[in-house]
Amino acid sequence: MTFEVAGDAYDRFMGRYSRPLALALVDWLGPDPGSRVVDVGCGPGALTGVLVDRLGAEHVAAADPTAPFVEACRERNPGVDVRRAPAEDLPFDDGSFDVAAANLVVHFMADPVAGLTEMARVTRSGGQVAATVWDIHGRRTPMEPVWRGLDVVDPTRPDEGVSAGARRGATDELMARAGLRDVSGTELAVTVTHPSFEEWWEPYLHGVGPVGDAVAALDDRRRAQLEEVLRDDLGDGPFELTAVAFAVHGRV
């Protein structure tokens, strides 16, 4: 599995969903004006950009382990302190932030409890640690049509639903294990209109994330079969897809 792709490529794949999800997350958290917030696992900067719009660049920091994403986030968000680092080893001082947030990141952390513990460390006492994860186990993700098609053409492929945080209540449990208190959550739904089948399908051909790996593993014949199955399912477009994420926060 890889995320070593250009920021624009990731945007075409997931940014079209992560941006509206970031808006919903910030609305739900409601950070006070003047709050300092760190975006952990920032990617190209979907959540970072929303935070900058709400709070100003001087109140926002970000971190991601992937070099192209760090570069893209810096270019898109001048004035934001963006650093290359994994969630499990954040290069910020204790209690530096009022909020630490991770948008669609927990299930990709090498050690989710360690990552959430680090997020708590860099957050002040009484501050919030927050995270979103697609409902992978419930099959309510943006990638679900592709996984459904893969069930037809490649039923032996790995199941993404085993990821940490992928089922209801899993992220809550991880936060509790990380020592956070008053943990609670909600569901956030986002709906995206795709103008054509080609606009929706093309980003899945670049090997991004688990679903990209699964598509890339197909030979030419089965990839063509998958595209046919998906086109029959979705049509030529335009069409809407709705995805649902679990959003969870706890207090330090």
C-alpha contacts under 8 A as a table, 3 or more apart, distances in Angstrom:
res1	aa1	res2	aa2	distance
1	M	207	G	7.68
1	M	208	V	7.04
1	M	209	G	5.28
1	M	210	P	5.63
1	M	212	G	7.85
1	M	213	D	5.98
2	T	5	V	7.72
2	T	207	G	7.15
2	T	208	V	5.76
2	T	209	G	5.60
3	F	10	Y	7.83
3	F	66	T	7.14
3	F	208	V	5.80
3	F	209	G	6.29
4	E	66	T	6.31
4	E	67	A	7.60
4	E	68	P	6.80
5	V	9	A	6.39
5	V	10	Y	6.67
5	V	68	P	6.60
5	V	69	F	7.87
5	V	208	V	7.55
6	A	9	A	5.31
6	A	10	Y	6.51
6	A	68	P	5.57
6	A	69	F	6.86
6	A	72	A	7.82
7	G	10	Y	5.17
7	G	11	D	6.14
7	G	43	G	7.51
7	G	44	P	5.12
7	G	68	P	6.39
7	G	69	F	5.52
7	G	72	A	5.69
8	D	11	D	4.94
8	D	12	R	6.35
8	D	44	P	7.94
9	A	12	R	5.28
9	A	13	F	6.41
9	A	203	P	7.09
10	Y	13	F	4.94
10	Y	14	M	5.88
10	Y	15	G	6.37
10	Y	44	P	7.66
10	Y	203	P	7.98
10	Y	208	V	7.39
11	D	14	M	5.40
11	D	15	G	3.82
11	D	16	R	6.21
11	D	44	P	7.57
12	R	15	G	6.02
12	R	16	R	6.37
12	R	203	P	5.77
13	F	16	R	7.11
13	F	203	P	4.82
13	F	204	Y	6.57
13	F	208	V	7.57
14	M	17	Y	5.50
14	M	18	S	5.98
15	G	18	S	4.74
15	G	19	R	5.66
15	G	46	A	6.73
16	R	19	R	6.04
16	R	20	P	7.39
16	R	192	V	7.35
17	Y	20	P	5.81
17	Y	21	L	6.27
17	Y	142	P	7.37
17	Y	190	V	6.97
17	Y	191	T	7.88
17	Y	192	V	6.92
18	S	21	L	4.92
18	S	22	A	5.91
18	S	46	A	6.37
18	S	47	L	7.72
18	S	103	N	7.57
18	S	104	L	7.69
19	R	22	A	5.05
19	R	23	L	6.46
19	R	46	A	5.02
19	R	47	L	6.64
19	R	50	V	7.99
20	P	23	L	5.06
20	P	24	A	6.34
20	P	190	V	6.42
21	L	24	A	5.05
21	L	25	L	6.09
21	L	188	L	7.16
21	L	189	A	7.48
21	L	190	V	6.23
22	A	25	L	4.99
22	A	26	V	6.20
22	A	46	A	6.60
22	A	47	L	4.95
22	A	50	V	6.78
22	A	103	N	6.87
23	L	26	V	5.34
23	L	27	D	6.17
23	L	47	L	7.43
23	L	50	V	6.30
24	A	27	D	5.08
24	A	28	W	6.14
24	A	188	L	6.77
25	L	28	W	5.05
25	L	29	L	6.16
25	L	132	T	7.84
25	L	188	L	7.59
25	L	247	A	7.27
26	V	29	L	5.05
26	V	30	G	5.80
26	V	31	P	7.21
26	V	50	V	7.58
26	V	51	L	7.41
27	D	30	G	5.21
31	P	35	S	6.26
31	P	99	V	7.68
32	D	35	S	5.52
33	P	54	R	7.82
33	P	55	L	6.08
34	G	55	L	6.37
34	G	59	H	6.77
35	S	55	L	7.11
35	S	59	H	6.48
35	S	97	F	7.55
35	S	98	D	5.83
35	S	99	V	7.54
36	R	59	H	4.61
36	R	60	V	5.82
36	R	61	A	7.92
36	R	96	S	7.70
36	R	97	F	4.94
36	R	98	D	5.30
36	R	99	V	6.59
37	V	51	L	7.67
37	V	59	H	6.40
37	V	60	V	5.10
37	V	61	A	6.40
37	V	97	F	5.47
37	V	98	D	5.93
37	V	99	V	4.73
37	V	100	A	5.69
37	V	101	A	7.44
38	V	60	V	5.77
38	V	61	A	4.58
38	V	62	A	5.17
38	V	63	A	7.68
38	V	97	F	6.71
38	V	99	V	6.53
38	V	100	A	4.90
38	V	101	A	6.30
39	D	42	C	5.34
39	D	47	L	6.80
39	D	48	T	6.08
39	D	60	V	7.64
39	D	61	A	6.29
39	D	62	A	4.49
39	D	63	A	6.43
39	D	100	A	6.23
39	D	101	A	5.20
39	D	102	A	5.92
39	D	103	N	7.79
40	V	62	A	5.81
40	V	63	A	5.19
40	V	64	D	6.48
40	V	87	A	6.17
40	V	100	A	6.93
40	V	101	A	5.95
40	V	102	A	4.90
40	V	103	N	7.65
40	V	105	V	7.81
40	V	119	M	7.78
41	G	62	A	7.46
41	G	63	A	5.66
41	G	64	D	4.44
41	G	65	P	7.24
41	G	86	P	7.17
41	G	87	A	6.59
41	G	102	A	6.10
41	G	103	N	7.32
41	G	105	V	5.95
42	C	45	G	5.27
42	C	46	A	7.20
42	C	47	L	6.82
42	C	48	T	6.65
42	C	62	A	5.92
42	C	63	A	5.80
42	C	64	D	5.49
42	C	69	F	7.67
42	C	70	V	7.85
42	C	73	C	7.54
42	C	102	A	7.34
42	C	103	N	7.46
43	G	46	A	7.29
43	G	64	D	6.17
43	G	66	T	7.55
43	G	69	F	4.93
43	G	70	V	6.89
43	G	73	C	7.02
44	P	68	P	7.86
44	P	69	F	4.53
44	P	70	V	6.60
44	P	71	E	7.77
44	P	72	A	5.14
44	P	73	C	4.60
45	G	48	T	4.74
45	G	49	G	5.82
45	G	69	F	7.69
45	G	72	A	7.37
45	G	73	C	4.75
45	G	76	R	7.39
45	G	77	N	7.72
46	A	49	G	5.49
46	A	50	V	6.73
47	L	50	V	5.17
47	L	51	L	6.23
47	L	103	N	6.96
48	T	51	L	5.14
48	T	52	V	6.17
48	T	60	V	7.25
48	T	61	A	7.79
48	T	62	A	6.94
48	T	73	C	7.68
48	T	77	N	7.50
49	G	52	V	5.06
49	G	53	D	6.25
49	G	76	R	7.70
49	G	77	N	6.50
50	V	53	D	5.13
50	V	54	R	6.33
51	L	54	R	5.08
51	L	55	L	5.74
51	L	56	G	7.18
51	L	57	A	7.90
51	L	60	V	6.77
52	V	55	L	5.26
52	V	56	G	4.46
52	V	57	A	4.88
52	V	59	H	7.58
52	V	60	V	6.48
52	V	77	N	7.51
53	D	56	G	5.99
53	D	57	A	7.94
55	L	58	E	7.97
55	L	59	H	6.08
55	L	60	V	7.42
56	G	59	H	5.69
56	G	60	V	7.01
57	A	60	V	5.31
57	A	61	A	7.97
57	A	77	N	7.21
57	A	78	P	7.18
57	A	79	G	5.37
57	A	80	V	5.07
58	E	79	G	6.32
58	E	80	V	6.29
59	H	80	V	7.84
60	V	80	V	5.74
60	V	81	D	6.95
61	A	80	V	5.49
61	A	81	D	4.63
61	A	82	V	5.72
62	A	80	V	7.31
62	A	81	D	6.23
62	A	82	V	4.60
62	A	83	R	6.30
63	A	70	V	7.24
63	A	82	V	5.54
63	A	83	R	4.76
63	A	84	R	5.52
63	A	85	A	5.66
63	A	86	P	7.11
63	A	87	A	7.59
63	A	90	L	7.44
64	D	67	A	7.70
64	D	69	F	7.02
64	D	70	V	6.15
64	D	83	R	6.72
64	D	84	R	5.13
64	D	85	A	5.23
64	D	86	P	5.76
64	D	87	A	7.39
65	P	70	V	7.68
65	P	84	R	5.08
65	P	85	A	4.54
65	P	86	P	4.76
65	P	87	A	7.96
66	T	69	F	5.48
66	T	70	V	6.36
66	T	84	R	6.86
66	T	85	A	7.99
67	A	70	V	5.13
67	A	71	E	6.26
67	A	84	R	6.68
68	P	71	E	5.14
68	P	72	A	6.16
69	F	72	A	5.03
69	F	73	C	5.99
70	V	73	C	5.16
70	V	74	R	6.16
70	V	82	V	6.54
70	V	83	R	6.72
70	V	84	R	6.17
71	E	74	R	5.25
71	E	75	E	6.25
72	A	75	E	5.15
72	A	76	R	6.13
73	C	76	R	5.22
73	C	77	N	5.96
73	C	82	V	7.14
74	R	77	N	5.25
74	R	78	P	5.99
74	R	79	G	7.94
74	R	80	V	6.84
74	R	81	D	7.87
74	R	82	V	6.11
75	E	78	P	6.16
77	N	80	V	5.87
83	R	91	P	7.64
85	A	89	D	6.49
85	A	90	L	5.98
85	A	91	P	6.98
86	P	89	D	5.56
86	P	90	L	6.38
87	A	90	L	5.72
87	A	109	M	7.01
87	A	114	A	7.94
87	A	115	G	4.74
87	A	116	L	7.57
87	A	118	E	6.83
87	A	119	M	7.29
88	E	109	M	7.74
88	E	110	A	7.83
88	E	111	D	7.01
88	E	112	P	7.90
88	E	114	A	5.45
88	E	115	G	4.13
88	E	116	L	7.66
88	E	117	T	7.89
88	E	118	E	5.93
89	D	115	G	7.48
89	D	118	E	6.72
90	L	118	E	6.58
90	L	119	M	7.71
90	L	122	V	7.92
92	F	96	S	6.84
92	F	122	V	6.29
93	D	96	S	5.66
93	D	122	V	5.91
94	D	121	R	5.39
94	D	122	V	4.37
94	D	123	T	6.71
94	D	124	R	7.37
95	G	98	D	7.75
95	G	121	R	6.30
95	G	122	V	4.52
95	G	123	T	4.31
95	G	124	R	3.85
95	G	125	S	7.01
96	S	122	V	5.28
96	S	123	T	5.71
96	S	124	R	6.36
97	F	100	A	6.73
97	F	122	V	6.19
97	F	123	T	4.66
97	F	124	R	5.91
97	F	127	G	7.57
98	D	123	T	5.66
98	D	124	R	5.80
98	D	127	G	4.83
98	D	128	Q	6.47
99	V	123	T	6.17
99	V	127	G	5.70
99	V	128	Q	4.74
99	V	129	V	5.77
99	V	130	A	7.55
100	A	119	M	5.81
100	A	120	A	7.40
100	A	122	V	7.64
100	A	123	T	6.38
100	A	128	Q	6.42
100	A	129	V	4.85
100	A	130	A	6.29
101	A	119	M	7.87
101	A	129	V	5.81
101	A	130	A	4.63
101	A	131	A	5.59
102	A	105	V	5.63
102	A	106	V	6.95
102	A	130	A	6.30
102	A	131	A	4.63
102	A	132	T	6.56
103	N	106	V	7.92
103	N	131	A	5.61
103	N	132	T	5.03
103	N	133	V	7.11
104	L	107	H	7.34
104	L	131	A	7.14
104	L	132	T	5.21
104	L	133	V	4.83
104	L	134	W	6.84
105	V	108	F	5.40
105	V	109	M	6.50
105	V	131	A	7.56
105	V	132	T	7.37
105	V	133	V	7.00
106	V	109	M	5.30
106	V	112	P	5.77
106	V	115	G	7.78
106	V	131	A	7.05
106	V	132	T	7.59
106	V	133	V	6.84
106	V	164	A	6.98
106	V	165	G	6.72
106	V	171	T	7.83
107	H	112	P	7.07
107	H	133	V	7.00
107	H	163	S	5.41
107	H	164	A	4.54
107	H	165	G	5.57
107	H	166	A	6.88
108	F	112	P	7.90
108	F	163	S	7.60
108	F	164	A	7.64
109	M	112	P	5.16
109	M	115	G	6.79
111	D	114	A	5.33
111	D	115	G	6.12
112	P	115	G	4.94
112	P	116	L	6.08
112	P	164	A	7.35
112	P	174	L	7.03
113	V	116	L	5.19
113	V	117	T	5.97
113	V	174	L	5.75
113	V	175	M	7.06
113	V	177	R	6.58
113	V	178	A	5.40
114	A	117	T	4.96
114	A	118	E	6.16
114	A	178	A	7.14
115	G	118	E	5.13
115	G	119	M	6.29
116	L	119	M	4.89
116	L	120	A	6.19
116	L	129	V	7.73
116	L	174	L	7.72
116	L	175	M	6.53
116	L	178	A	5.97
117	T	120	A	5.02
117	T	121	R	6.18
117	T	178	A	4.90
117	T	179	G	7.19
118	E	121	R	4.89
118	E	122	V	6.43
119	M	122	V	5.50
119	M	123	T	6.43
119	M	129	V	6.58
120	A	123	T	5.09
120	A	124	R	7.80
120	A	128	Q	7.96
120	A	129	V	6.28
120	A	178	A	7.88
120	A	180	L	7.40
120	A	252	V	5.98
121	R	124	R	7.62
123	T	127	G	5.91
123	T	128	Q	7.14
123	T	129	V	7.43
123	T	252	V	7.01
124	R	127	G	5.28
124	R	252	V	6.93
125	S	251	R	7.77
125	S	252	V	5.16
126	G	251	R	5.64
126	G	252	V	5.13
127	G	251	R	5.62
127	G	252	V	5.58
128	Q	249	H	6.45
128	Q	250	G	5.66
128	Q	251	R	4.80
128	Q	252	V	6.32
129	V	180	L	7.97
129	V	249	H	5.44
129	V	250	G	5.44
129	V	251	R	6.36
129	V	252	V	7.25
130	A	247	A	7.26
130	A	248	V	5.59
130	A	249	H	4.11
130	A	250	G	6.58
131	A	171	T	7.86
131	A	247	A	5.73
131	A	248	V	5.46
131	A	249	H	6.45
132	T	245	A	6.12
132	T	246	F	5.47
132	T	247	A	4.35
132	T	248	V	6.42
133	V	136	I	7.99
133	V	165	G	6.43
133	V	166	A	6.58
133	V	171	T	7.86
133	V	245	A	5.28
133	V	246	F	5.37
133	V	247	A	6.74
134	W	140	R	7.10
134	W	141	T	5.68
134	W	166	A	6.64
134	W	243	A	7.51
134	W	244	V	5.99
134	W	245	A	3.99
134	W	246	F	6.11
135	D	138	G	5.33
135	D	139	R	6.14
135	D	140	R	5.36
135	D	141	T	6.07
135	D	166	A	5.62
135	D	167	R	6.10
135	D	168	R	7.19
135	D	244	V	6.02
135	D	245	A	5.31
135	D	246	F	6.35
136	I	139	R	4.92
136	I	140	R	6.19
136	I	141	T	5.95
136	I	160	E	6.92
136	I	161	G	5.20
136	I	163	S	7.95
136	I	166	A	4.93
136	I	167	R	6.59
137	H	140	R	7.88
137	H	160	E	7.91
137	H	161	G	4.62
137	H	162	V	7.47
137	H	166	A	5.39
137	H	167	R	4.98
137	H	168	R	7.93
138	G	167	R	6.86
139	R	144	E	5.99
140	R	144	E	6.44
140	R	242	T	7.72
140	R	243	A	5.27
140	R	244	V	5.56
140	R	245	A	7.87
141	T	144	E	5.30
141	T	242	T	7.82
141	T	243	A	4.80
141	T	244	V	6.26
141	T	245	A	7.63
142	P	145	P	7.53
142	P	241	L	7.06
142	P	242	T	7.00
142	P	243	A	5.31
143	M	146	V	5.54
143	M	147	W	6.45
143	M	211	V	7.18
144	E	147	W	5.05
144	E	148	R	5.97
145	P	148	R	5.02
145	P	149	G	6.21
145	P	230	L	7.03
146	V	149	G	5.00
146	V	150	L	6.09
146	V	211	V	7.56
146	V	230	L	7.03
147	W	150	L	4.89
147	W	151	D	6.22
147	W	211	V	7.25
148	R	151	D	5.15
148	R	152	V	7.01
149	G	152	V	5.29
149	G	153	V	6.56
149	G	226	L	6.00
149	G	229	V	6.14
149	G	230	L	6.10
150	L	153	V	5.06
150	L	154	D	5.04
150	L	155	P	6.30
150	L	157	R	7.66
150	L	226	L	6.75
151	D	154	D	5.66
151	D	155	P	4.45
151	D	156	T	7.90
151	D	157	R	8.00
152	V	155	P	6.05
152	V	226	L	7.96
153	V	222	R	6.43
153	V	225	Q	7.02
153	V	226	L	6.24
154	D	157	R	5.88
157	R	214	A	6.83
158	P	214	A	7.92
159	D	162	V	6.56
160	E	163	S	6.08
160	E	210	P	6.95
161	G	166	A	5.95
161	G	167	R	7.63
162	V	166	A	6.81
163	S	166	A	5.42
164	A	167	R	7.96
164	A	170	A	7.04
164	A	171	T	7.55
165	G	168	R	7.53
165	G	169	G	7.53
165	G	170	A	4.54
165	G	171	T	4.60
165	G	174	L	7.68
166	A	170	A	6.72
166	A	171	T	7.84
167	R	170	A	5.59
168	R	171	T	7.66
168	R	246	F	7.16
169	G	172	D	5.15
169	G	173	E	6.34
170	A	173	E	5.14
170	A	174	L	6.34
171	T	174	L	4.95
171	T	175	M	6.16
171	T	248	V	6.84
172	D	175	M	5.18
172	D	176	A	6.27
172	D	183	V	6.34
172	D	184	S	6.97
172	D	185	G	7.50
172	D	248	V	6.40
172	D	249	H	7.90
173	E	176	A	5.10
173	E	177	R	6.24
174	L	177	R	5.08
174	L	178	A	6.25
175	M	178	A	4.92
175	M	179	G	6.57
175	M	180	L	5.61
175	M	183	V	7.20
175	M	250	G	7.02
176	A	179	G	5.20
176	A	180	L	5.22
176	A	181	R	6.65
176	A	183	V	7.09
177	R	180	L	7.42
179	G	252	V	7.66
180	L	183	V	6.77
180	L	250	G	5.41
180	L	251	R	5.48
180	L	252	V	5.36
181	R	250	G	5.48
181	R	251	R	5.10
181	R	252	V	6.47
182	D	250	G	5.42
182	D	251	R	5.95
183	V	248	V	7.01
183	V	249	H	5.62
183	V	250	G	4.15
183	V	251	R	6.93
184	S	248	V	5.66
184	S	249	H	5.74
184	S	250	G	6.52
185	G	246	F	6.98
185	G	247	A	5.36
185	G	248	V	4.05
185	G	249	H	6.23
186	T	246	F	6.00
186	T	247	A	5.33
186	T	248	V	6.56
187	E	244	V	6.58
187	E	245	A	5.70
187	E	246	F	4.75
187	E	247	A	5.85
188	L	244	V	5.64
188	L	245	A	5.26
188	L	246	F	6.39
188	L	247	A	6.67
189	A	242	T	6.74
189	A	243	A	5.65
189	A	244	V	4.32
189	A	245	A	6.34
190	V	242	T	5.55
190	V	243	A	5.50
190	V	244	V	6.49
191	T	240	E	6.58
191	T	241	L	5.58
191	T	242	T	4.19
191	T	243	A	6.49
192	V	240	E	5.56
192	V	241	L	5.53
192	V	242	T	6.47
193	T	238	P	6.85
193	T	239	F	5.70
193	T	240	E	4.33
193	T	241	L	6.59
194	H	197	F	7.26
194	H	199	E	6.79
194	H	200	W	6.10
194	H	237	G	6.80
194	H	238	P	5.47
194	H	239	F	5.45
194	H	240	E	6.08
194	H	241	L	7.82
195	P	199	E	6.80
195	P	200	W	7.95
195	P	237	G	5.65
195	P	238	P	4.24
195	P	239	F	6.73
196	S	199	E	5.33
196	S	200	W	6.56
196	S	236	D	5.71
196	S	237	G	4.23
196	S	238	P	5.06
196	S	239	F	7.40
197	F	200	W	5.23
197	F	201	W	5.98
197	F	231	R	6.97
197	F	234	L	7.45
197	F	235	G	6.84
197	F	236	D	4.94
197	F	237	G	5.43
197	F	238	P	7.34
198	E	201	W	5.08
198	E	202	E	5.79
198	E	236	D	7.92
199	E	202	E	5.90
199	E	203	P	7.71
200	W	203	P	6.87
201	W	204	Y	5.73
201	W	205	L	7.46
202	E	205	L	5.65
202	E	206	H	7.92
203	P	206	H	6.05
204	Y	207	G	6.67
204	Y	208	V	7.04
204	Y	211	V	7.42
204	Y	212	G	5.53
204	Y	215	V	7.22
205	L	212	G	6.51
205	L	215	V	6.84
205	L	216	A	6.85
206	H	212	G	6.37
206	H	216	A	7.58
207	G	210	P	7.96
207	G	211	V	7.50
207	G	212	G	3.79
207	G	213	D	5.00
207	G	214	A	7.91
207	G	215	V	7.12
207	G	216	A	5.78
208	V	211	V	7.04
208	V	212	G	4.52
208	V	213	D	6.64
209	G	212	G	5.24
209	G	213	D	6.29
210	P	213	D	5.04
210	P	214	A	6.27
211	V	214	A	4.99
211	V	215	V	6.28
212	G	215	V	5.16
212	G	216	A	6.01
213	D	216	A	5.07
213	D	217	A	6.12
214	A	217	A	5.23
214	A	218	L	6.96
215	V	218	L	5.57
215	V	223	R	6.93
216	A	219	D	7.87
218	L	221	R	7.83
218	L	222	R	5.77
218	L	223	R	5.61
219	D	222	R	5.52
219	D	223	R	6.07
220	D	223	R	5.08
220	D	224	A	6.14
221	R	224	A	5.27
221	R	225	Q	6.24
222	R	225	Q	4.77
222	R	226	L	6.01
223	R	226	L	5.00
223	R	227	E	6.27
224	A	227	E	5.12
224	A	228	E	6.29
225	Q	228	E	5.09
225	Q	229	V	6.23
226	L	229	V	5.07
226	L	230	L	6.15
227	E	230	L	5.11
227	E	231	R	6.06
228	E	231	R	5.17
228	E	232	D	6.19
229	V	232	D	5.23
229	V	233	D	6.25
230	L	233	D	4.90
230	L	234	L	6.03
230	L	235	G	7.87
231	R	234	L	5.24
231	R	235	G	5.05
231	R	236	D	6.54
232	D	235	G	5.65
234	L	237	G	7.26
234	L	239	F	7.18
235	G	238	P	7.98
235	G	239	F	7.74
